[in-house]
Amino acid sequence: MNKSTDLLRYLRTWAHAAALLTICGPALAIDYSLSGFGTVQYTIGDNQEKYLRHVNEDGTLKVNSILGGQLDVQLNDEFSATVQYVVSPKQRRDEGVELDNRWAFLKFKPNDNWHFKLGRQRLNLYMDSENLDVGHTYVPANLSPEIYYDAGVLAADGFSANYNFEDSAGRYWGVQAITGNQKIVQRLAGFNQDFPLNDFEIAGLVLSLEGDDYRLHLSHHGTEIDRGISQINGIPLIDGRIDATARLTNLGAEYRWDLYTLRGEISQTEIASSASGVLFPGTPRLAVSNPKFEEHGANLLLTRRVFNQHAVYGSYGRFISEFDDQYSLAIGGKYNLSPSDSIKLELQHVVEKSNRQQLSDNRIPNTTFNFLSVSYNWVWE
């Protein structure tokens, strides 16, 4: 384990301790606030094979269902700490649930424009990345699988510098630079052990702009991994190593009219890898280099406001790479029971022209999935 990982783990532990001291020692006069969120979603499909890791004709409560709690501690005018835990389906298995730490960072805000975070935080890869777990804060019941479902949990252990300002025209600009480590689960269909967990070094830059009736979001992140492996294509190795790099780029835009909102996101991932190792003692080192390939995802979402506080929507998504190919159509609605809770209903139609192991157990090309989702979503403070 390197020194930066040790430091991040120490600081994350310190953030936990600061939060606990706030609860146990109110005499310290440190301000704190508790908040929470949750989604309970039932989804049923028309296919024997699973899609979105859990959905088949038997129905499931695991898609998007989550319970989360967050503690924010204001240590003084400039320093604060945030800790967030969730109970959700396991990331490294398709069975069971887990308690997972999603946020644990210290924040330094010397003025209204700058703030710095150190510890576990959310990668700002997509539009609204920070609230992807909070279903009540957006309209669709299921965010587009063509965009959102390949990156896994977006938690990263690292350091970010953030600069925000308002220009003379009243537009809000944001710039973020981040570096750290991110763990991404590699799902394997029919695998009855913990899925492999890849630990990436990541660095990126995010630009955002918001006006009265529009938003723009551009992010670019680079990742690298270098770790030991025990096989190449099923062949056992001695002293096996893999070296892989990826570049993740996402462009999002949203425009709002009185009744309609049109939102689109386009993502691209470039991946290259090489592996090497010895077949058995005394043999030359074997090296395998895979050519670089790209993955492309896109989503278009049109939302119409109904009676000011409710919404209906239609969505189209497309994902294509050298190995995976699919598109989806969805229609649905969101009914706000109050400012803090809502009910969602969605019908989604997916065609897998070739399979996506990260999401699906299907192995037959041109397979159709249809499923119905109903969810209850809430937030509290």
Summary of the structure (lengths in Angstrom):
residues: 381
radius of gyration: 22.0
end to end distance: 38.0
largest distance: 75.2
contacts: 1186
relative contact order: 0.15
helix: 9%
strand: 62%
